[in-house]
Amino acid sequence: MVRRLTSPRLEFEAAAIYEYPEHLRSFLNDLPTRPGVYLFHGESDTMPLYIGKSINIRSRVLSHLRTPDEAAMLRQSRRISWICTAGEIGALLLEARLIKEAAAAV
């Protein structure tokens, strides 16, 4: 017999943590399935909260709900932007450049 160690309320609260915030859902429909770089932007549009790369931007952005830390970052995000590249190497190089530029600005 499997015993439940959590209450329905805790399960509901945990499920709410791992959902995309309502204000970001409109961006999800437009995400491309192409390679490129994506950025999560917070209140300040000058410095992104997160810069990532993927061969499939849509699937990678949608996978950002695996941990409580990622869920917390998503709650701080105000918008998602992306730049498509010709392939994986282009995404890798662009991500490195954008991270370097962001680090230099700090």
Secondary structure as the mmCIF struct_conf table of DSSP 4:
data_model
#
loop_
_struct_conf.conf_type_id
_struct_conf.id
_struct_conf.beg_label_comp_id
_struct_conf.beg_label_asym_id
_struct_conf.beg_label_seq_id
_struct_conf.end_label_comp_id
_struct_conf.end_label_asym_id
_struct_conf.end_label_seq_id
BEND BEND1 THR A 6 THR A 6
HELX_RH_AL_P HELX_RH_AL_P1 PRO A 8 ILE A 17
TURN_TY1_P TURN_TY1_P1 TYR A 18 TYR A 18
BEND BEND2 GLU A 19 GLU A 19
HELX_RH_AL_P HELX_RH_AL_P2 GLU A 22 LEU A 28
TURN_TY1_P TURN_TY1_P2 ASN A 29 ASP A 30
BEND BEND3 THR A 33 PRO A 35
STRN STRN1 GLY A 36 HIS A 41
BEND BEND4 GLU A 43 GLU A 43
TURN_TY1_P TURN_TY1_P3 ASP A 45 THR A 46
BEND BEND5 MET A 47 MET A 47
STRN STRN2 PRO A 48 SER A 54
BEND BEND6 ILE A 55 ASN A 56
HELX_RH_AL_P HELX_RH_AL_P3 ILE A 57 LEU A 62
TURN_TY1_P TURN_TY1_P4 SER A 63 LEU A 65
BEND BEND7 ARG A 66 THR A 67
HELX_RH_AL_P HELX_RH_AL_P4 PRO A 68 GLN A 76
STRN STRN3 ARG A 79 CYS A 84
BEND BEND8 ALA A 86 GLY A 87
HELX_RH_AL_P HELX_RH_AL_P5 GLU A 88 ALA A 105
#
